[in-house]
Amino acid sequence: MSDSLVIIPTYKEKENIENIIRKVFSLEKEFHVLIVEDNSPDGTADIVKRLMKKFPDKLFIEERKGKLGLGTAYIHGFKWALKRNYEFIYEMDADFSHNPEDLIRLYNACAKEGGDMAIGSRYIKGVNVVNWPMGRVLMSYYASAYVRIITGMSIRDTTAGFKCYNRKVLEAIELDKIKFTGYAFQIEMKFTAWKLGFNIKEVDIIFRDRTEGESKMNKSIFKEAIFGVMELRLRSMFKKHKRVA
């Protein structure tokens, strides 16, 4: 039994899903994988189910009825993981923008270096992003700066989606009260953990844009992040978070 579960949400990821699963299972540390699949029309679920026969008790799938949003996919996965004995729970994209080999570094940051949450950060040493157009790089970089100013967090990569949680963090967060579903979800989870007093570590990574499949980024997701940050800050002024001892 592994102490680590990697949650990978999928929608139309047939080009990537088998390769990313096999890569995770090839690592020197054992990780289990949960696919949260949003009814992809391209057969993504069928590929996962075929692989489950080759990786019994290590690969799992939860199928949902439609494309319900990144945040709700992760919340679904978190609840699934907390019902089981996983100590470390990860968020990772299916498209290799997150290098699976960095899972071990995130694990070490939590299991060996005292972190309650570890973030795979693109912005510790300048900008570590490959294959993004300059406009998107600048938008992402300055979005993180904007979040730091509004929230007061010192985290460099506030919108990062490559993370490891110690289970106690997810147990402390009221998951049903997490509001946002896009990039603002990533900010809200970090902000809530920070307000609760958990130790958050950033791990320097290189982010590579997908080469296969379709990007899920759109203007509504970005808009949610921009205006959601202000809402988070306002809500926090009227809500007391019970800080971790």
Rosetta blueprint (number, residue, H / E / L):
1 M L
2 S L
3 D L
4 S E
5 L E
6 V E
7 I E
8 I E
9 P E
10 T E
11 Y L
12 K L
13 E L
14 K L
15 E L
16 N L
17 I H
18 E H
19 N H
20 I H
21 I H
22 R H
23 K H
24 V H
25 F H
26 S L
27 L L
28 E L
29 K L
30 E L
31 F L
32 H E
33 V E
34 L E
35 I E
36 V E
37 E E
38 D L
39 N L
40 S L
41 P L
42 D L
43 G L
44 T H
45 A H
46 D H
47 I H
48 V H
49 K H
50 R H
51 L H
52 M H
53 K H
54 K H
55 F L
56 P L
57 D L
58 K L
59 L E
60 F E
61 I E
62 E E
63 E E
64 R L
65 K L
66 G L
67 K L
68 L L
69 G L
70 L H
71 G H
72 T H
73 A H
74 Y H
75 I H
76 H H
77 G H
78 F H
79 K H
80 W H
81 A H
82 L H
83 K L
84 R L
85 N L
86 Y L
87 E L
88 F E
89 I E
90 Y E
91 E E
92 M L
93 D L
94 A L
95 D L
96 F L
97 S L
98 H L
99 N L
100 P L
101 E L
102 D H
103 L H
104 I H
105 R H
106 L H
107 Y H
108 N H
109 A H
110 C H
111 A H
112 K L
113 E L
114 G L
115 G L
116 D L
117 M E
118 A E
119 I E
120 G E
121 S E
122 R L
123 Y L
124 I L
125 K L
126 G L
127 V L
128 N L
129 V E
130 V E
131 N L
132 W L
133 P L
134 M H
135 G H
136 R H
137 V H
138 L H
139 M H
140 S H
141 Y H
142 Y H
143 A H
144 S H
145 A H
146 Y H
147 V H
148 R H
149 I H
150 I H
151 T H
152 G L
153 M L
154 S L
155 I L
156 R L
157 D L
158 T L
159 T L
160 A L
161 G L
162 F L
163 K E
164 C E
165 Y E
166 N E
167 R H
168 K H
169 V H
170 L H
171 E H
172 A H
173 I L
174 E L
175 L H
176 D H
177 K H
178 I L
179 K L
180 F L
181 T L
182 G L
183 Y H
184 A H
185 F H
186 Q H
187 I H
188 E H
189 M H
190 K H
191 F H
192 T H
193 A H
194 W H
195 K H
196 L L
197 G L
198 F L
199 N L
200 I E
201 K E
202 E E
203 V E
204 D E
205 I L
206 I L
207 F E
208 R E
209 D L
210 R L
211 T L
212 E L
213 G L
214 E L
215 S L
216 K L
217 M L
218 N L
219 K H
220 S H
221 I H
222 F H
223 K H
224 E H
225 A H
226 I H
227 F H
228 G H
229 V H
230 M H
231 E H
232 L H
233 R H
234 L H
235 R H
236 S H
237 M H
238 F L
239 K L
240 K L
241 H L
242 K L
243 R L
244 V L
245 A L
